Amino acid sequence: MLLTTLIAVAFLQDSALVYNGRANRIHVDVPRIDATANIDGNLDDQVWRRAARLTGFSQYQPVDGRPAEEPTEVLVWYSPDAIYFGIRAREIHGNVVRATHANRDNIDSEDQIQILLDTDNSRQIAFLFGVNPYGVQQDGTRSAQFAGGAGGPSATGGGFRNINPLEGSVDLNPDYFFESKGRLVEGGYEVEVRIPFKSLRYQDAKVQSWGLHILRRIQHTGFQDTWAPAIRANANFLAQSGSLDGLNDLRRGLVLEATPTVTAHADRSPTLGNGRDYQKKADLGGDVRWGIRQNLTLNGTINPDFSQVEADVGQVLLNERFALFYPEKRPFFLDGLELFDSPNQLIYTRQIVAPLGGLKLTGKLGGTNIASMLVGDDRQYSWGGNHSPLFGVSRLRYDYGSGNTLGAVLTAREDGASYSRVAAGDFRFYHSKLYFAQFQAAGSWTDSLRNRQNGSLLQADWDRTGRAWGFHYTLRSLDPGFKAAAGFVNRTGIIEARAFNRLSFYGAQGALVQTYGSFFGLGRIWNNIRGSHGLAETSEQILPSATLRGGWQLSGAVTHAYFAFDPVLYSGLTVQRSIGLLTDTAAFVVPPPEKNEWGGSFRVTTPTYRHFSGTASITESQVPIFREAAPGNSSRIDAALDVRPTTAIRSSLSFSRLTIARKSDGSRFSSETIPRIKVEYQVSPPIFLRLVGQYAARSRSPLEDRNGNPILVNGVLDTGSTTNEFSTDWLFSYRPVPGTLVYLGYGSTLEEPREFRFQDLRRTRDGFFGKISYLFRL
């Protein structure tokens, strides 16, 4: 009898620590244990038997609400100075786990577990800690603030970082110190994770609750499972988190980090010195990070070096009207970068080109997130004086209710007597689980070389994220005088209205077609310039897509557009005409709008196979040739292939080709071809080798009007342009932990007169660089 009672008590105690997501047991009384665990990928330490057990995962993608096919169990407990997670991921389909010894953050194509910790419990921002079956790390942040909802694209107006309209924006650039180790086992894999409290910002409370989401990605099926049941009929993915309750007496200790840095580089190009000798330079610099409180951090930098910025992937340039967006990758700006997020990208740190030094304060006081930065840029980027531009940017956001926010932005670029200043306020609230509305108002005041401009920005968004039906509607107005020198607003002087509606359908379990549906888009842009308020552009789009069993993805588009050419853009153009043996010039006549521009595209993405995955797309469309104010026909092909021949070697091959022909006579206006290859070899967890090779062949014919007459630009006959650049970059990296590293690299660019001949190559740039930094962490 006594034995039976003891067994029953033990069973009840054990079951009390089991939290089944399918049974909605998602509020975890996580045990506090004064112990440590050896992070070796073996869950055999005695302490794991006392951990809380998280089970009962549900499928989220492609179809939500169903029980997960693959069993997953996550163990969690915390010690005074760290939180521990143990993962048992089972695979019922045999030896199908996808995993390599990849470089940090490069595990998107592999099986993985993501742990999202919302340490403020605000349902707005979560720390992301990801691991693959070998324990290779991925980290960053996930934010709900910029989710465009299931109705349509994000409301950011610029495509900020990696944005999934169902899950918010994900930024994998920040690096946090944590430990992980994993191994493949019979029928799956196991991973151990230790996250020190030093690596987190969290509430300044004695007892607190943290939001918790755990996601599992299974590559051979294309499924994504979550522990806390998440449904697609919800406008805020993070609001569907579970929680870790009863966290108390967390000992973060002193958070003080110093990272001195030594860099050296030798560069050579025709514009440097005599063009034959290397111009050498060595620098000392460093960063300091001080955790003032659990949720408040001060960063400082002097003479920062950004040599580890990865080369930006080549983008199509020839027929673009506006600046292209590039993500931030520089370490000083990345810590707490998510707290600077705002609608319309009013803070874009890549506007600070070559900082000399700066200070940054980020964190949370009460219910208010604060992020403020003061950085001096190099004087070579002054607007005309001999001054070093000074950037000051601040973002405040108050979180209340279930995901509602009230925010403000203040930015300034001070450059001697010149300046650019912006003040903005924004408001976002959820009026049910399905709907949110967002509003922003901003004003700018600019004086650039005595040219003063003022302007305003107004925007309103309304979003519905339903399982079968969703929408996203936007109305935005930007004055022509609005300028955000510290932000990314690449088009002004417009009034814009956009409407996206979505219909989604779901197949039966095991069906060939798992999901299918379409977006339906409608857009209108009017000029918002004094004396010109006519219709500038229209667009109608149908964007069908489908997910097939096994992870195949198919998508396409049918588009219809209208473009009116802005006369201001052609004020410096004249036309050369021939009359017999004589020539004269005449004013360039801006033609009427192009009213029927049709286009179509198709895209296919393969499942993630063990050794490769790929995607390819083709687009045919009628487009305006903006430089000539003429109609054209565009053909574009894009393809990418990721190859993983071993667990240590990875290669990525991509190819883009865009050609634009004149509709009037079929002659080629421009072409652009960019093949690119990246090969990575992970020698050991801290040692990494990389080679990147890219060829960019770009050509544009001389400008001519619709009658074939040559065009002069500011009185000079346009002769077109041709560049054929072959560039290579080599990198050796030793990085045992984030912050401590050795980089050695070489890069070069060669040009040739005729594309892809690899003859008469002429070196136009090359250089060596090295960097050594060491993280001192107290």
VOVEXLO-392154 format. One record per residue (C-alpha): residue in one letter; x negated, y negated, z. Coordinates in steps of 0.25 Angstrom, whole numbers, padded with zeros to 4 digits, always signed. Layout:
AXYZ/...
! end
This chain:
M+0000+0000+0000/L-0011-0010+0004/L-0019-0006-0009/T-0006-0009-0017/T-0004-0022-0010/L-0019-0026-0013/I-0018-0023-0028/A-0005-0030-0029/V-0011-0043-0022/A-0023-0042-0031/F-0014-0041-0043/L-0006-0053-0039/Q-0018-0061-0037/D-0024-0057-0050/S-0011-0060-0058/A-0010-0074-0051/L-0023-0077-0058/V-0017-0073-0072/Y-0011-0085-0080/N-0004-0080-0092/G-0002-0091-0103/R+0010-0083-0109/A+0017-0083-0096/N+0014-0098-0095/R+0005-0096-0083/I-0004-0107-0087/H-0007-0115-0074/V-0019-0108-0069/D-0023-0108-0054/V-0038-0107-0058/P-0046-0100-0047/R-0058-0108-0041/I-0070-0098-0038/D-0083-0102-0032/A-0091-0094-0041/T-0098-0093-0054/A-0098-0084-0066/N-0109-0080-0076/I-0105-0085-0089/D-0110-0074-0098/G-0097-0069-0105/N-0094-0058-0096/L-0082-0060-0087/D-0088-0050-0076/D-0090-0060-0065/Q-0082-0057-0053/V-0076-0071-0053/W-0069-0069-0066/R-0059-0060-0058/R-0055-0071-0050/A-0052-0080-0062/A-0038-0084-0067/R-0034-0076-0079/L-0027-0084-0091/T-0020-0074-0100/G-0008-0074-0109/F-0013-0082-0121/S-0003-0087-0132/Q-0005-0089-0147/Y-0006-0104-0151/Q-0010-0103-0165/P-0005-0100-0176/V+0008-0097-0168/D+0010-0102-0154/G+0017-0094-0143/R+0014-0080-0146/P+0006-0071-0137/A-0009-0071-0140/E-0013-0059-0148/E-0027-0058-0142/P-0028-0057-0126/T-0036-0068-0119/E-0039-0070-0105/V-0046-0082-0099/L-0051-0082-0084/V-0053-0095-0077/W-0059-0100-0064/Y-0067-0111-0059/S-0078-0113-0049/P-0082-0127-0042/D-0090-0132-0054/A-0084-0124-0067/I-0072-0118-0073/Y-0074-0104-0079/F-0066-0097-0090/G-0067-0082-0094/I-0061-0077-0107/R-0057-0064-0111/A-0052-0064-0126/R-0048-0051-0131/E-0046-0047-0146/I-0036-0036-0150/H-0040-0036-0165/G-0054-0030-0163/N-0067-0036-0166/V-0062-0049-0172/V-0068-0060-0162/R-0075-0071-0170/A-0087-0077-0163/T-0101-0082-0166/H-0112-0088-0158/A-0109-0102-0163/N-0113-0116-0160/R-0106-0124-0150/D-0092-0128-0154/N-0093-0120-0167/I-0083-0109-0163/D-0070-0113-0171/S-0071-0101-0180/E-0072-0091-0168/D-0064-0085-0157/Q-0064-0094-0145/I-0058-0098-0132/Q-0055-0113-0129/I-0053-0118-0115/L-0046-0132-0114/L-0047-0139-0101/D-0039-0151-0099/T-0046-0155-0086/D-0037-0168-0085/N-0025-0160-0087/S-0019-0171-0096/R-0016-0162-0108/Q-0024-0172-0116/I-0038-0167-0117/A-0045-0154-0114/F-0059-0149-0114/L-0061-0138-0124/F-0071-0126-0120/G-0071-0116-0131/V-0079-0103-0132/N-0081-0092-0143/P-0082-0077-0139/Y-0097-0079-0137/G-0095-0091-0128/V-0100-0101-0139/Q-0094-0115-0134/Q-0085-0125-0140/D-0080-0137-0132/G-0074-0151-0134/T-0060-0157-0131/R-0046-0155-0135/S-0036-0167-0135/A-0021-0168-0136/Q-0022-0183-0139/F-0024-0182-0154/A-0015-0170-0157/G-0007-0174-0169/G+0003-0163-0165/A+0009-0152-0174/G+0016-0162-0182/G+0004-0167-0190/P-0010-0172-0190/S-0017-0179-0178/A-0013-0193-0175/T-0027-0198-0173/G-0027-0204-0187/G-0041-0198-0190/G-0042-0183-0187/F-0050-0184-0174/R-0060-0172-0173/N-0052-0159-0173/I-0038-0161-0172/N-0027-0150-0172/P-0013-0156-0172/L-0008-0145-0163/E-0020-0145-0152/G-0025-0159-0152/S-0039-0163-0155/V-0052-0155-0152/D-0066-0161-0151/L-0077-0150-0150/N-0088-0160-0150/P-0090-0162-0135/D-0099-0152-0128/Y-0097-0148-0114/F-0106-0139-0105/F-0099-0126-0102/E-0104-0111-0101/S-0098-0100-0110/K-0102-0086-0114/G-0094-0075-0121/R-0095-0061-0127/L-0088-0052-0136/V-0081-0040-0129/E-0073-0028-0134/G-0060-0034-0139/G-0063-0049-0138/Y-0073-0058-0130/E-0075-0064-0117/V-0081-0078-0113/E-0085-0085-0100/V-0084-0100-0099/R-0089-0109-0088/I-0085-0124-0089/P-0092-0133-0078/F-0084-0144-0072/K-0096-0153-0076/S-0092-0152-0090/L-0077-0157-0088/R-0070-0169-0085/Y-0058-0167-0076/Q-0049-0173-0066/D-0054-0180-0053/A-0044-0172-0044/K-0047-0162-0033/V-0037-0151-0039/Q-0033-0152-0053/S-0027-0144-0065/W-0033-0143-0079/G-0026-0140-0092/L-0031-0127-0098/H-0029-0122-0112/I-0036-0109-0117/L-0036-0106-0132/R-0041-0094-0139/R-0044-0094-0154/I-0044-0080-0161/Q-0051-0082-0175/H-0047-0069-0181/T-0032-0072-0180/G-0033-0087-0180/F-0025-0087-0167/Q-0026-0097-0156/D-0021-0093-0142/T-0019-0101-0130/W-0018-0097-0115/A-0008-0108-0111/P+0004-0106-0121/A+0003-0117-0131/I+0014-0120-0142/R+0013-0128-0154/A+0026-0136-0151/N+0018-0145-0141/A+0011-0158-0145/N+0000-0156-0135/F-0008-0144-0135/L-0015-0147-0122/A-0002-0150-0115/Q+0001-0135-0116/S-0012-0131-0107/G-0012-0123-0095/S-0019-0128-0082/L-0030-0124-0072/D-0024-0128-0059/G-0030-0130-0045/L-0044-0134-0050/N-0051-0140-0037/D-0064-0144-0032/L-0071-0145-0045/R-0085-0148-0044/R-0090-0155-0056/G-0103-0161-0049/L-0111-0172-0055/V-0109-0173-0070/L-0122-0180-0075/E-0128-0177-0088/A-0140-0183-0095/T-0144-0179-0109/P-0157-0185-0114/T-0160-0184-0128/V-0172-0185-0137/T-0170-0186-0152/A-0179-0187-0164/H-0177-0188-0179/A-0184-0190-0192/D-0176-0195-0204/R-0180-0198-0218/S-0172-0204-0229/P-0175-0214-0241/T-0169-0226-0232/L-0178-0223-0220/G-0193-0228-0221/N-0200-0224-0233/G-0190-0212-0235/R-0202-0202-0234/D-0205-0202-0220/Y-0196-0198-0208/Q-0191-0209-0199/K-0193-0203-0185/K-0186-0207-0172/A-0185-0202-0158/D-0175-0206-0148/L-0172-0204-0133/G-0157-0204-0128/G-0148-0198-0119/D-0134-0196-0113/V-0129-0196-0099/R-0115-0191-0094/W-0110-0193-0080/G-0097-0187-0075/I-0093-0199-0066/R-0081-0191-0061/Q-0074-0178-0065/N-0067-0185-0077/L-0076-0197-0080/T-0089-0196-0087/L-0099-0207-0091/N-0108-0205-0103/G-0120-0213-0107/T-0129-0212-0119/I-0142-0219-0123/N-0147-0218-0138/P-0139-0206-0140/D-0143-0196-0151/F-0133-0190-0160/S-0141-0181-0168/Q-0133-0169-0165/V-0121-0175-0173/E-0118-0164-0183/A-0118-0168-0198/D-0104-0173-0202/V-0098-0163-0212/G-0097-0169-0226/Q-0084-0175-0229/V-0078-0179-0242/L-0080-0194-0244/L-0078-0199-0258/N-0063-0202-0259/E-0061-0206-0244/R-0056-0220-0241/F-0058-0220-0226/A-0069-0216-0216/L-0070-0201-0212/F-0070-0196-0198/Y-0081-0189-0192/P-0080-0183-0178/E-0089-0187-0166/K-0100-0177-0163/R-0110-0186-0154/P-0112-0181-0140/F-0111-0194-0132/F-0097-0197-0138/L-0092-0183-0137/D-0091-0183-0121/G-0077-0187-0118/L-0074-0191-0133/E-0060-0185-0132/L-0056-0196-0122/F-0059-0207-0133/D-0048-0200-0142/S-0037-0210-0147/P-0027-0211-0158/N-0032-0216-0171/Q-0047-0213-0167/L-0049-0227-0161/I-0062-0222-0155/Y-0072-0215-0164/T-0086-0214-0159/R-0093-0211-0172/Q-0091-0226-0174/I-0103-0227-0165/V-0114-0223-0175/A-0127-0224-0167/P-0125-0227-0152/L-0136-0232-0144/G-0130-0229-0131/G-0117-0229-0124/L-0108-0226-0112/K-0095-0218-0111/L-0085-0216-0100/T-0075-0205-0101/G-0065-0198-0092/K-0052-0199-0085/L-0048-0208-0073/G-0034-0205-0068/G-0025-0202-0080/T-0033-0210-0089/N-0044-0205-0099/I-0055-0215-0101/A-0066-0215-0112/S-0075-0227-0114/M-0088-0229-0122/L-0098-0240-0124/V-0108-0237-0135/G-0118-0245-0143/D-0121-0242-0157/D-0133-0245-0165/R-0134-0259-0171/Q-0136-0254-0185/Y-0121-0252-0185/S-0118-0266-0181/W-0107-0273-0190/G-0117-0284-0194/G-0125-0289-0182/N-0137-0284-0175/H-0129-0278-0164/S-0127-0264-0158/P-0112-0261-0159/L-0106-0258-0145/F-0094-0248-0145/G-0084-0248-0133/V-0073-0238-0134/S-0063-0234-0123/R-0051-0225-0123/L-0041-0224-0111/R-0030-0213-0111/Y-0020-0211-0100/D-0014-0197-0099/Y+0000-0195-0093/G+0011-0185-0094/S+0009-0173-0103/G-0001-0178-0113/N+0004-0192-0114/T-0007-0203-0115/L-0009-0218-0115/G-0022-0223-0121/A-0030-0235-0125/V-0042-0237-0133/L-0052-0249-0133/T-0064-0249-0143/A-0074-0260-0146/R-0086-0261-0156/E-0094-0273-0152/D-0104-0278-0162/G-0110-0291-0159/A-0099-0301-0163/S-0091-0290-0171/Y-0082-0281-0164/S-0071-0271-0166/R-0061-0268-0154/V-0049-0259-0153/A-0039-0258-0142/A-0028-0247-0143/G-0017-0240-0135/D-0011-0227-0137/F+0001-0219-0131/R+0004-0204-0133/F+0016-0196-0126/Y+0023-0183-0128/H+0038-0184-0127/S+0039-0169-0127/K+0030-0157-0130/L+0032-0158-0145/Y+0031-0173-0147/F+0021-0184-0144/A+0020-0199-0148/Q+0008-0207-0149/F+0006-0222-0151/Q-0007-0231-0153/A-0009-0246-0154/A-0022-0252-0157/G-0028-0266-0160/S-0042-0269-0166/W-0050-0282-0166/T-0063-0282-0175/D-0073-0293-0178/S-0083-0288-0188/L-0093-0299-0193/R-0082-0310-0190/N-0072-0302-0198/R-0061-0301-0188/Q-0049-0290-0189/N-0038-0286-0179/G-0029-0274-0181/S-0019-0264-0175/L-0017-0250-0175/L-0003-0244-0172/Q+0001-0229-0172/A+0012-0220-0168/D+0013-0205-0168/W+0024-0195-0165/D+0021-0180-0165/R+0029-0167-0164/T+0022-0154-0162/G+0033-0143-0164/R+0030-0129-0166/A+0037-0129-0180/W+0039-0144-0182/G+0030-0155-0179/F+0027-0169-0184/H+0017-0181-0182/Y+0021-0195-0186/T+0012-0207-0186/L+0014-0221-0189/R+0001-0230-0189/S-0003-0244-0192/L-0017-0250-0194/D-0019-0265-0197/P-0030-0267-0207/G-0038-0275-0196/F-0039-0263-0187/K-0053-0258-0185/A-0058-0248-0175/A-0073-0249-0175/A-0074-0238-0164/G-0063-0229-0170/F-0060-0222-0183/V-0048-0229-0190/N-0052-0228-0204/R-0040-0234-0210/T-0032-0247-0207/G-0022-0256-0213/I-0011-0246-0214/I+0002-0242-0209/E+0003-0226-0209/A+0014-0217-0206/R+0012-0202-0206/A+0022-0190-0204/F+0018-0176-0202/N+0028-0165-0200/R+0025-0150-0198/L+0033-0137-0199/S+0027-0124-0194/F+0031-0110-0195/Y+0026-0097-0188/G+0025-0083-0193/A+0028-0071-0185/Q+0017-0064-0177/G+0008-0057-0186/A+0014-0063-0199/L+0005-0067-0210/V+0008-0082-0209/Q+0007-0086-0195/T+0010-0101-0196/Y+0014-0110-0208/G+0020-0123-0210/S+0017-0137-0215/F+0014-0152-0212/F+0022-0162-0220/G+0016-0176-0220/L+0020-0189-0224/G+0011-0202-0224/R+0013-0217-0227/I+0002-0228-0226/W+0005-0242-0229/N-0005-0254-0230/N-0005-0262-0217/I-0012-0274-0223/R-0008-0288-0225/G-0001-0290-0238/S-0001-0275-0241/H+0008-0266-0234/G+0011-0256-0246/L+0011-0241-0246/A-0004-0236-0246/E-0002-0221-0245/T+0008-0210-0244/S+0006-0195-0241/E+0015-0183-0241/Q+0009-0169-0237/I+0013-0155-0235/L+0003-0147-0228/P+0007-0132-0227/S-0001-0122-0219/A-0001-0108-0214/T-0009-0099-0205/L-0010-0084-0209/R-0012-0072-0200/G-0027-0070-0197/G-0030-0085-0197/W-0029-0089-0212/Q-0024-0104-0213/L-0018-0110-0226/S-0014-0124-0228/G-0011-0134-0239/A-0006-0147-0243/V+0002-0155-0253/T+0001-0170-0253/H+0007-0182-0260/A+0001-0196-0258/Y+0002-0210-0263/F-0010-0220-0262/A-0010-0235-0264/F-0024-0241-0267/D-0028-0252-0258/P-0033-0264-0266/V-0042-0269-0255/L-0051-0257-0258/Y-0053-0260-0273/S-0056-0275-0271/G-0070-0274-0275/L-0068-0266-0288/T-0068-0271-0302/V-0067-0263-0315/Q-0077-0263-0327/R-0070-0263-0340/S-0075-0261-0354/I-0070-0270-0366/G-0078-0265-0378/L-0093-0267-0375/L-0089-0277-0364/T-0086-0274-0349/D-0079-0283-0339/T-0073-0281-0325/A-0059-0281-0320/A-0053-0281-0307/F-0049-0267-0302/V-0034-0265-0302/V-0029-0257-0290/P-0020-0246-0296/P-0006-0243-0290/P-0004-0232-0279/E-0006-0217-0282/K+0008-0212-0279/N+0008-0197-0281/E-0005-0190-0276/W-0003-0175-0274/G-0012-0165-0268/G-0013-0151-0262/S-0022-0143-0254/F-0024-0129-0249/R-0033-0124-0238/V-0036-0110-0233/T-0043-0106-0220/T-0048-0091-0217/P-0047-0084-0204/T-0060-0085-0195/Y-0066-0072-0199/R-0078-0066-0192/H-0088-0071-0201/F-0082-0082-0209/S-0070-0092-0210/G-0066-0102-0221/T-0057-0113-0226/A-0055-0119-0240/S-0046-0129-0246/I-0043-0136-0259/T-0036-0149-0262/E-0031-0155-0275/S-0025-0169-0274/Q-0022-0182-0281/V-0030-0193-0274/P-0033-0208-0275/I-0047-0211-0279/F-0049-0222-0269/R-0061-0228-0275/E-0055-0230-0289/A-0040-0232-0284/A-0037-0221-0294/P-0030-0207-0294/G-0038-0195-0293/N-0037-0180-0291/S-0044-0173-0280/S-0049-0159-0278/R-0055-0154-0265/I-0061-0140-0260/D-0065-0138-0246/A-0070-0125-0240/A-0077-0120-0228/L-0083-0107-0224/D-0088-0103-0210/V-0097-0091-0210/R-0102-0083-0198/P-0111-0072-0202/T-0116-0069-0188/T-0112-0074-0174/A-0124-0083-0175/I-0123-0089-0189/R-0112-0098-0194/S-0111-0106-0207/S-0101-0115-0212/L-0099-0118-0227/S-0090-0129-0232/F-0087-0135-0246/S-0079-0148-0250/R-0077-0153-0264/L-0069-0165-0268/T-0067-0170-0282/I-0059-0182-0286/A-0055-0184-0301/R-0049-0196-0307/K-0034-0194-0311/S-0035-0203-0323/D-0046-0195-0331/G-0050-0183-0322/S-0064-0188-0320/R-0071-0185-0307/F-0071-0197-0297/S-0078-0190-0286/S-0083-0176-0281/E-0088-0172-0267/T-0094-0158-0264/I-0099-0154-0250/P-0104-0140-0247/R-0109-0138-0233/I-0115-0127-0225/K-0118-0126-0210/V-0126-0114-0205/E-0127-0112-0190/Y-0135-0102-0182/Q-0133-0100-0167/V-0147-0094-0163/S-0142-0093-0149/P-0132-0101-0140/P-0140-0113-0139/I-0148-0113-0152/F-0141-0117-0165/L-0146-0119-0179/R-0138-0126-0190/L-0140-0129-0205/V-0130-0139-0212/G-0131-0141-0227/Q-0122-0150-0235/Y-0121-0155-0249/A-0113-0167-0252/A-0111-0170-0267/R-0103-0183-0269/S-0100-0190-0282/R-0091-0201-0287/S-0090-0206-0301/P-0090-0221-0304/L-0078-0229-0300/E-0068-0232-0312/D-0054-0236-0313/R-0042-0229-0319/N-0046-0233-0333/G-0060-0228-0331/N-0066-0242-0330/P-0078-0243-0320/I-0076-0249-0307/L-0085-0259-0300/V-0086-0260-0285/N-0089-0275-0281/G-0094-0277-0295/V-0104-0265-0296/L-0100-0254-0305/D-0098-0241-0297/T-0107-0230-0301/G-0101-0218-0292/S-0109-0210-0283/T-0116-0197-0282/T-0122-0190-0269/N-0127-0176-0268/E-0132-0174-0254/F-0138-0161-0248/S-0140-0161-0233/T-0145-0151-0223/D-0145-0152-0208/W-0153-0142-0199/L-0151-0141-0184/F-0157-0133-0173/S-0150-0134-0160/Y-0153-0129-0146/R-0142-0133-0136/P-0141-0124-0124/V-0130-0133-0118/P-0123-0146-0123/G-0132-0158-0121/T-0145-0150-0121/L-0150-0148-0135/V-0161-0148-0145/Y-0158-0152-0159/L-0168-0151-0171/G-0162-0154-0185/Y-0165-0158-0199/G-0156-0164-0209/S-0158-0169-0224/T-0151-0174-0236/L-0154-0173-0250/E-0148-0178-0263/E-0148-0174-0277/P-0143-0181-0290/R-0134-0169-0294/E-0125-0161-0285/F-0129-0147-0280/R-0141-0146-0289/F-0151-0146-0278/Q-0161-0153-0287/D-0168-0166-0286/L-0164-0166-0271/R-0169-0179-0264/R-0169-0180-0249/T-0162-0192-0244/R-0162-0189-0229/D-0168-0180-0219/G-0172-0179-0205/F-0176-0171-0193/F-0170-0173-0179/G-0171-0167-0165/K-0164-0169-0152/I-0167-0164-0138/S-0157-0167-0127/Y-0155-0161-0113/L-0143-0161-0104/F-0146-0164-0090/R-0133-0160-0082/L-0132-0163-0067/
! end
